[in-house]
């Protein structure tokens, strides 16, 4: 079980488009409230085709992108009220 309040785990999030980087400050703020000891790093990824390899090699933990993955081994969900996908 993941306990965000007590976790000290680092996470790496990839974003595949420049508009997503504008959402990072609010994401950091939310993490500071919900998981104060978690360290989040954010990487801009271009081209987005690199996502599958980076996820499979565990170089990133999650990604936000406009394009859902075509690989059935990757779990994804569409973020509410957005045309974004979290992988």
N, C-alpha and C positions, 0 to 999 in steps of 0.2 A: 504494500500500500504506500502511496505517495502522500506525505504529510507536508504541505507547502510551508507551514509555519516553522517547522523544525529542520527542513531540508537545507543542506549546504551545497547541493549539487550544482555544477555549472551546466548551462544549456547554451547551445549555439543555434540560432534561428537564421535561416537564409531568406532573403527577399529578392524576387527576380525582376522587380520593376522599381523605378525611382520614386513613384508616388507612394509606395509602401513605406519608404524610409521616413516619410512625414508622419507616419503613425507610431514610430518608435518612441518618441518622448512620452506619449500617453501609455504605451505598453510598459515602459520602465516604471512609470508612476504606479501603475496597477500592481506590478510585481513587487515593488517596495512595500505596498500595503498588504498584499496577500501572502507573499513569500519573502520576507525581509532578508533572509540569508542566502537566497539563491542568486547566483551570478549569471546574467544573461549577456551573451555577446551576439551581435547581429552582423551578418555578412551580406553584402550585395552580390548576387550571382548573375553573371552574364557570360555566355548564353544560358538560358534556363535549362537547356538539355543536360547540363552538368548535374542537375539535382539528383537524378536517380543514382548516379555513381557516388556522389557525396553522401547521400543517405545510406546507401548500402555499405559504404566504407566507414560509416559512423563518424564522419567528419562534421556532420551537422545533425541536429536532433529533430528539426522540423523546418518546414518551409512555407512561406506565403507566396502564392503565385496566382496568375489569372487562368492558368491552364491545368485542368485536372490531370493526374498521372495516368498514363496508359498502361502502366505495369500493375498487374493484379496483386502483386505482393506488397504494394504500398497502400496503406490506409489513408483515406482523405475524407474531408467533409467541407461542404460549402459554408462559409461564414455567413451569419444572418445579415440580411439587408445589404449585402455587398456582392460584387461579382468576383470575390476572392475565394481561393481554395487553400485550406491548411492541409499540408501533407505531413 
